[in-house]
Amino acid sequence: MEFSQLDLQAIWLTIRLASVTTLLLLCVATPLAWWLANTRWRYRQVVNALVALPLVLPPTVLGFYLLLVLGPKGWIGQLTESLGIGVLPFTFSGLVIGSVIYSLPFAVQPIQNAFLTIGRRPLEVAATLRASPWDRFLSVALPLAKPGLITGAVLGFAHTLGEFGVVLMIGGNIPGQTQVLSMAIYDHVEAYEYGAAHRLAAGMLGFSFIVLLTLYWRTSQRPLERL
């Protein structure tokens, strides 16, 4: 099984994008999930709905509005230009921003559910031992929520691998720069290069299956580990 130079670039770019996105997702999703799991704010369901919006919103719609906001006429685009960064669409940084927003619910929801499963009792016990809120979060909540963190990271990584609509709108499918695996497969199919498309698609299919199988296997083993 041989890949062209452009295919190898697309594979490397996709892995790089998924890795960076996953790290940022954990940094953003963990405190957000903690807040959603513990807040009593009356409008918290509005935040929940906003976080979950990418689950039902067509990716091209999300990518289109990101393109407007990050573009030269958008308020973020104007800010980045004034800072000397330039506009983010059609760059790797733009792909990362789009991927983080699009994959956010896949990371937030498992972590939020893990925090909800912990309950208040362990944290109250830690408080009686004079643990500060920060200590309770780091020493009690995070270790107990480890399964949710792993699930969120795996789902975020796997979901980023298969993105199409968002990366097309925000990245523009530039070979060697913003062309990810899904776009490379699309280009091969459009050019009737079904053999090359099959090699890439089969690789993604096999990798995705192994990732999900490992995740489900680990999940099924946890009840046995507690016995």
C-alpha positions in Angstrom: 0.0 0.0 0.0 1.7 3.2 -1.2 0.6 6.7 -0.7 1.5 9.8 -2.7 3.4 12.7 -1.2 0.2 14.7 -1.0 -1.5 11.8 0.7 1.3 11.6 3.3 1.1 15.3 3.9 -2.7 15.0 4.4 -2.2 12.1 6.8 0.4 14.0 8.8 -1.7 17.2 8.9 -4.7 15.3 10.0 -2.9 13.6 12.9 -1.3 16.9 13.9 -4.7 18.7 13.8 -6.4 16.0 15.8 -3.6 16.0 18.4 -3.5 19.8 18.9 -7.3 19.9 18.9 -7.5 17.2 21.6 -5.1 19.0 23.9 -7.0 22.2 23.5 -10.3 20.4 24.0 -9.2 19.0 27.3 -8.0 22.4 28.5 -11.3 24.1 27.5 -13.8 21.2 28.1 -12.6 20.2 31.6 -13.3 23.5 33.4 -16.4 24.1 31.3 -17.8 20.6 32.1 -16.9 21.2 35.8 -18.8 24.4 35.8 -21.9 22.9 34.0 -21.9 20.0 36.4 -21.9 22.2 39.5 -23.5 25.5 38.7 -27.0 26.4 39.8 -27.3 29.3 37.5 -30.8 29.5 36.1 -29.6 29.9 32.5 -27.1 27.0 32.5 -29.2 25.1 30.0 -28.6 27.9 27.5 -24.9 27.2 27.8 -25.6 23.4 27.6 -27.5 24.1 24.4 -24.8 26.3 22.9 -22.1 23.6 23.7 -24.2 20.9 22.1 -25.2 23.0 19.0 -22.5 21.4 16.7 -24.2 18.0 17.2 -27.2 19.2 15.2 -25.9 22.1 13.2 -24.7 21.3 9.7 -20.9 21.6 9.6 -21.0 23.9 6.6 -23.2 26.4 8.5 -20.8 26.4 11.5 -17.8 26.7 9.1 -19.5 29.6 7.2 -20.1 31.7 10.3 -16.6 31.0 11.5 -15.3 32.1 8.2 -17.2 35.4 8.6 -16.1 36.0 12.2 -12.4 35.1 11.6 -12.2 36.8 8.2 -10.9 40.3 7.5 -14.3 41.8 8.0 -15.2 39.9 11.2 -14.5 41.2 14.6 -12.0 38.5 15.5 -10.3 38.8 12.1 -10.0 42.6 12.6 -8.5 42.0 16.0 -5.9 39.4 14.8 -5.0 41.7 11.9 -4.5 44.7 14.3 -2.2 42.4 16.4 -0.1 41.5 13.4 -1.2 37.9 13.4 -3.2 38.2 10.1 -6.5 36.5 9.3 -6.9 32.9 10.4 -9.1 31.3 7.6 -7.1 29.1 5.2 -4.4 28.5 7.9 -3.7 25.6 10.3 -4.6 27.9 13.2 -8.0 28.4 11.6 -8.5 24.7 11.2 -7.7 24.2 14.9 -10.2 26.8 16.0 -12.9 25.3 13.8 -12.1 21.8 15.0 -12.2 22.7 18.7 -15.6 24.3 18.4 -17.0 21.5 16.2 -15.7 18.7 18.5 -16.4 20.5 21.8 -19.6 18.6 22.7 -17.8 15.3 22.2 -15.4 16.2 24.9 -17.6 18.2 27.3 -20.5 15.8 27.6 -18.5 12.7 28.8 -16.5 14.8 31.2 -19.6 16.5 32.5 -21.3 13.2 33.0 -18.2 11.9 34.9 -18.3 14.9 37.2 -22.0 14.4 37.8 -21.4 10.7 38.6 -18.9 11.7 41.4 -21.6 13.5 43.3 -21.1 15.9 46.2 -20.1 13.5 48.9 -16.4 13.0 48.1 -15.9 16.8 47.7 -17.7 17.4 51.0 -15.4 14.9 52.8 -12.4 16.6 51.3 -13.7 20.0 52.5 -14.0 18.7 56.0 -10.3 17.9 55.8 -9.6 21.5 55.0 -8.9 21.0 51.3 -9.3 24.2 49.3 -11.6 24.2 46.3 -8.6 24.0 44.0 -7.2 21.0 46.0 -10.6 19.3 45.8 -10.8 19.7 42.1 -7.2 18.5 41.4 -7.0 15.7 44.1 -10.5 14.4 44.1 -12.6 15.4 41.1 -10.1 14.9 38.4 -8.8 11.5 39.4 -12.4 10.2 39.9 -13.4 11.7 36.5 -10.5 10.0 34.7 -12.7 7.7 32.7 -14.7 10.6 31.4 -11.6 12.5 30.5 -10.2 9.6 28.6 -13.5 9.1 26.7 -13.7 12.8 25.9 -10.1 12.9 24.6 -10.6 9.7 22.5 -13.9 10.9 21.0 -12.5 14.4 20.3 -9.5 12.9 18.6 -11.5 10.5 16.5 -14.1 13.1 15.6 -11.5 15.5 14.4 -10.0 12.9 12.1 -13.3 12.7 10.1 -14.2 16.4 9.8 -15.2 17.6 6.4 -17.6 20.5 6.2 -16.0 22.7 8.8 -12.4 22.2 7.5 -13.6 22.8 3.9 -15.2 26.1 4.8 -12.5 27.4 7.1 -9.4 25.7 5.5 -10.2 25.8 1.8 -8.6 22.4 1.0 -5.1 23.7 0.2 -2.8 20.7 -0.5 0.1 20.5 1.9 -1.3 23.3 4.1 -5.0 22.7 5.0 -5.9 19.6 3.1 -6.8 16.9 5.6 -7.6 13.2 5.0 -11.3 13.7 4.4 -10.6 16.3 1.8 -7.9 14.2 0.1 -10.4 11.3 -0.2 -12.9 13.7 -1.7 -10.4 14.9 -4.3 -9.5 11.4 -5.2 -13.1 10.4 -5.7 -13.8 13.5 -7.8 -10.8 12.6 -10.0 -12.1 9.0 -10.3 -9.0 7.8 -8.5 -10.9 5.2 -6.5 -7.9 3.1 -5.6 -6.1 6.0 -3.8 -9.4 7.0 -2.2 -10.0 3.4 -1.0 -6.5 3.2 0.6 -7.1 6.4 2.6 -10.7 5.5 3.4 -9.9 2.0 4.5 -7.1 3.3 6.7 -9.4 5.7 8.4 -12.1 3.1 8.8 -9.7 0.6 10.4 -8.2 3.2 12.7 -11.6 4.5 13.8 -12.9 1.0 14.5 -9.8 0.1 16.6 -10.1 3.4 18.6 -13.8 2.8 19.4 -13.3 -0.9 20.1 -10.5 -0.1 22.6 -12.7 2.6 24.2 -15.7 0.3 24.6 -13.5 -2.6 25.8 -12.0 -0.3 28.5 -15.4 0.9 29.5 -16.7 -2.7 29.8 -13.7 -3.7 32.0 -14.1 -1.0 34.6 -17.0 -2.6 36.6 -14.9 -5.8 36.8 -11.8 -3.9 38.0 -13.8 -2.6 41.0 -14.7 -6.1 42.2 
